[in-house]
Amino acid sequence: MNGLTSIIIPTYNGLHLLSPCIESIRKHTLEPYEIIVVDNGSNDGTAEYCVRERLTFISLPSNEGFPAACNRGLSIASGEQLMLLNNDCLVGPGWLSNLLAALHSAEDVGIVGPVTNYASGKQQVECSYSGPEEFYKFAAAYNLPDPAKWQESFRIVGLCFLIKRSTFEVVGQLDERFSPGHYEDDDYCYRARAHGYRLLICGDAFIHHEGSASFKVDHPKGWTDIISRGRQLFIEKWGVDPQIFI
């Protein structure tokens, strides 16, 4: 294991979210990592920001959607661990070390994810903070290493998705038929479990999630339609309703 974690962050006209996300990673990550920003054709200064901050980034000419952007980032990632991270997330002390501990706790663990303030299913937990500074204090107290707080799950929400490279090499890329997004993460988890991998929710790793911010900006009226479409695509592909795994 080379120890490096590649953190891939797709973004679309979300510089106001991306900048604090990057800042939180730089401030609260002690382990070796690289950041790869995949810009889905933004016109808000994202490319200039990435150059100024000396970030590795891929600039796409148009918005190809979340799964496609993730795949572009994965294609150039060099880490032994591969993370897909939403641009509307903030991370706090201990976040990555605890996720890595869970990921490498057993050979058959393929994907892990954190708990958060905003997600569907079991990853959303009770929290008490208001604003970034309170979040960082909350996370520092919350993210105390404790394997007893890990729990196996049928799915990990794609807001923060940490994968072993060996898992990725078996399962492959995200399915781009789910573009612009939603249920590509459920699909990936379904495929991973079909290959015998276990998925863990890390109850000792809390991150802040603003909540589908980019999708709501890009699709203010059709957001629920996109979710419904993704669910239907999953049912057509696998013959099962992904809602049973939530």
Secondary structure, 3 states (H helix, E strand, C coil): CCCCEEEEEEECCCHHHHHHHHHHHHHHCCCCEEEEEEECCCCCCHHHHHHHCCCEEEECCCCCCHHHHHHHHHHHCCCCEEEEECCCEECCCCHHHHHHHHHCCCCCEEEEEEEECCCCHHHECCCCCCCHHHHHHHHHHHCCCCHHHEEEECCCCCCEEEEEHHHHHHHCCCCHHHCCCCCHHHHHHHHHHHCCCEEEEEEEEEEEECCCHHHHHHCCCCHHHHHHHHHHHHHHHHCCCHHHHC
